[in-house]
Amino acid sequence: MRKILTIFLLLFSIQTFAFEKLSDVYTVYYGNKGALVHIVQYYSFTCPHCIALFRKQFQQIKDRYINTGKVSWVFHPVPMDLLTVQGMECLQSLSEQEKKIFLEAILEEVLIDRPTVSALMMQKGMEVIGKPIPQLLEKEYLSETATFFDAFNFLKQEEKVEAVPAVEINGVFLPGEIPDIEFIERALFAVKEKL
């Protein structure tokens, strides 16, 4: 009950943690903009907890909450590593539907202990989609891209996401929470109680 009360208070309090998010070109959006609960999951392509959460629960979350209009969901990358910057470089050139296909395919197959193999998967995925990035594995290429500068500026902010996974719900950043099914249930309960 205490956790429900904590979420309830946080959902409707003034946000004191503020940072500039990355552009929407790097994020992947699911759901109805009119949903009661808006979740932003901050993730990295090398975060074992992010990958496990996606593989074990995201399809259930889509079926139960997103596809039913209760929850909207945004995957927001946190470019703490080269693989995530490479993923962002791919995402920025994709349509909304292509982003979902790319993200879901990569998160299902990514090998966090073998980032070069995972980057090759990203590169192959972009070829399949018809938007190849031949230089994706070249650090010199990446260091000259707008993606790299956006990632650098995101990370150099005074206030920022320090660890992933992290979650924002209805505009309130909750760095210690994991956006799993239990968390969503508590959030929905808290929002309904407020109404």
C-alpha positions as CSV (number, residue, x, y, z in Angstrom):
1,M,0.0,0.0,0.0
2,R,2.9,2.3,0.8
3,K,4.3,2.0,-2.8
4,I,0.8,2.8,-4.2
5,L,0.7,6.0,-2.0
6,T,4.2,6.9,-3.1
7,I,3.4,6.6,-6.8
8,F,0.1,8.5,-6.2
9,L,2.0,11.4,-4.6
10,L,4.7,11.4,-7.2
11,L,2.3,11.3,-10.1
12,F,0.6,14.5,-9.0
13,S,3.5,16.4,-7.5
14,I,5.7,19.1,-9.1
15,Q,8.6,17.6,-11.0
16,T,11.9,18.8,-9.5
17,F,14.2,16.7,-11.7
18,A,14.5,18.3,-15.1
19,F,16.6,17.5,-18.1
20,E,16.4,18.0,-21.8
21,K,15.2,14.8,-23.5
22,L,16.5,13.6,-26.8
23,S,14.7,14.5,-30.0
24,D,11.7,12.4,-31.0
25,V,13.7,11.1,-33.9
26,Y,15.5,8.8,-31.5
27,T,12.5,7.6,-29.5
28,V,10.0,4.9,-30.3
29,Y,6.4,5.6,-29.4
30,Y,3.6,3.1,-28.8
31,G,0.0,3.7,-27.9
32,N,-2.7,6.2,-27.6
33,K,-1.9,9.8,-26.8
34,G,-5.1,10.0,-24.8
35,A,-4.1,7.2,-22.4
36,L,-4.4,7.8,-18.6
37,V,-0.8,6.7,-18.1
38,H,2.1,7.9,-20.1
39,I,5.3,6.0,-19.5
40,V,8.8,6.8,-20.8
41,Q,11.3,4.0,-20.4
42,Y,14.9,5.1,-20.4
43,Y,17.0,2.3,-21.8
44,S,20.3,1.3,-23.3
45,F,21.1,-1.5,-25.8
46,T,23.7,-2.8,-23.4
47,C,21.5,-2.8,-20.3
48,P,20.8,-6.5,-19.2
49,H,17.8,-5.4,-17.2
50,C,16.3,-3.4,-20.1
51,I,16.8,-6.4,-22.4
52,A,15.3,-8.9,-19.9
53,L,12.3,-6.6,-19.2
54,F,11.7,-6.2,-22.9
55,R,12.0,-10.0,-23.6
56,K,10.0,-11.2,-20.7
57,Q,7.2,-8.6,-20.4
58,F,6.9,-6.1,-23.2
59,Q,4.6,-8.2,-25.4
60,Q,2.3,-8.7,-22.4
61,I,2.4,-4.9,-21.6
62,K,1.5,-4.2,-25.2
63,D,-1.4,-6.7,-25.2
64,R,-2.8,-5.7,-21.7
65,Y,-2.2,-1.9,-21.5
66,I,-0.9,-0.3,-24.7
67,N,-3.2,-2.0,-27.3
68,T,-6.2,-1.4,-25.0
69,G,-5.5,2.3,-24.8
70,K,-4.7,2.4,-21.0
71,V,-1.0,3.2,-21.4
72,S,1.2,5.0,-23.9
73,W,4.8,4.0,-23.9
74,V,8.0,5.7,-25.2
75,F,11.4,4.0,-25.4
76,H,13.9,6.8,-24.9
77,P,17.6,5.8,-25.4
78,V,20.3,6.8,-22.9
79,P,23.5,6.9,-25.0
80,M,25.9,5.7,-22.3
81,D,27.6,3.3,-24.7
82,L,28.7,3.0,-28.4
83,L,26.0,0.4,-29.3
84,T,23.2,2.8,-28.1
85,V,24.7,5.6,-30.1
86,Q,24.8,3.3,-33.2
87,G,21.1,2.3,-32.5
88,M,20.2,6.0,-32.3
89,E,21.9,6.6,-35.6
90,C,19.7,3.9,-37.1
91,L,16.5,5.1,-35.4
92,Q,16.8,8.7,-36.6
93,S,16.4,7.8,-40.2
94,L,13.3,5.5,-39.7
95,S,9.6,6.0,-39.9
96,E,7.5,5.4,-36.8
97,Q,6.5,1.9,-38.0
98,E,10.1,1.1,-39.0
99,K,11.4,2.2,-35.6
100,K,9.1,-0.3,-33.9
101,I,10.2,-3.1,-36.2
102,F,13.9,-2.2,-35.8
103,L,13.7,-1.8,-32.0
104,E,11.8,-5.0,-31.4
105,A,14.1,-7.1,-33.6
106,I,17.3,-5.7,-32.1
107,L,16.1,-6.0,-28.4
108,E,15.1,-9.6,-29.1
109,E,18.5,-10.5,-30.5
110,V,21.0,-8.1,-29.0
111,L,24.0,-9.7,-27.4
112,I,25.1,-7.3,-24.7
113,D,28.4,-9.1,-24.2
114,R,29.2,-8.9,-27.9
115,P,28.4,-5.3,-29.0
116,T,30.2,-5.6,-32.3
117,V,28.0,-8.5,-33.3
118,S,24.9,-6.5,-32.2
119,A,26.1,-3.5,-34.2
120,L,26.4,-5.8,-37.2
121,M,22.8,-6.9,-36.6
122,M,21.7,-3.3,-36.6
123,Q,23.6,-2.6,-39.8
124,K,22.0,-5.7,-41.4
125,G,18.6,-4.6,-40.1
126,M,19.0,-1.2,-41.8
127,E,19.9,-3.0,-45.1
128,V,16.7,-5.1,-44.9
129,I,14.6,-2.0,-44.2
130,G,16.2,-0.4,-47.2
131,K,18.1,2.4,-45.4
132,P,21.6,1.1,-45.2
133,I,24.3,2.7,-43.1
134,P,27.5,1.2,-44.4
135,Q,29.8,3.2,-42.0
136,L,27.8,2.3,-38.9
137,L,30.7,0.4,-37.3
138,E,33.2,3.2,-38.0
139,K,33.8,5.4,-34.9
140,E,35.2,8.2,-37.1
141,Y,31.9,8.3,-39.0
142,L,29.8,8.3,-35.9
143,S,31.9,11.0,-34.2
144,E,30.9,13.4,-37.1
145,T,27.1,12.7,-37.0
146,A,24.4,14.8,-35.5
147,T,23.5,11.7,-33.4
148,F,26.9,11.8,-31.7
149,F,26.6,15.5,-30.8
150,D,23.0,15.0,-29.6
151,A,24.2,12.1,-27.4
152,F,27.1,14.1,-26.1
153,N,24.9,17.0,-25.2
154,F,22.3,14.8,-23.5
155,L,25.0,13.2,-21.3
156,K,26.7,16.5,-20.4
157,Q,23.6,17.9,-18.8
158,E,23.9,18.7,-15.1
159,E,20.7,16.7,-14.3
160,K,20.5,13.5,-16.4
161,V,19.5,9.8,-16.3
162,E,22.3,8.2,-14.3
163,A,21.2,4.5,-14.7
164,V,18.9,2.4,-16.8
165,P,16.3,1.1,-16.8
166,A,14.6,4.2,-15.5
167,V,11.1,5.4,-15.9
168,E,9.0,8.6,-16.2
169,I,5.3,8.4,-15.6
170,N,3.0,11.2,-16.5
171,G,5.9,13.6,-16.5
172,V,7.4,12.6,-13.2
173,F,10.9,11.0,-13.3
174,L,11.2,7.9,-11.0
175,P,14.8,6.7,-11.4
176,G,14.5,3.8,-8.9
177,E,11.5,2.2,-10.5
178,I,11.4,-0.6,-13.1
179,P,8.5,-0.3,-15.6
180,D,7.3,-3.9,-15.3
181,I,3.7,-5.1,-15.2
182,E,3.4,-4.7,-11.4
183,F,4.6,-1.1,-11.6
184,I,2.0,-0.4,-14.4
185,E,-0.8,-1.9,-12.3
186,R,0.1,0.3,-9.3
187,A,0.3,3.4,-11.6
188,L,-3.1,2.7,-13.1
189,F,-4.6,2.2,-9.7
190,A,-3.1,5.5,-8.5
191,V,-4.4,7.4,-11.5
192,K,-7.9,5.9,-11.2
193,E,-8.0,6.8,-7.5
194,K,-7.1,10.4,-8.4
195,L,-10.0,10.6,-10.8
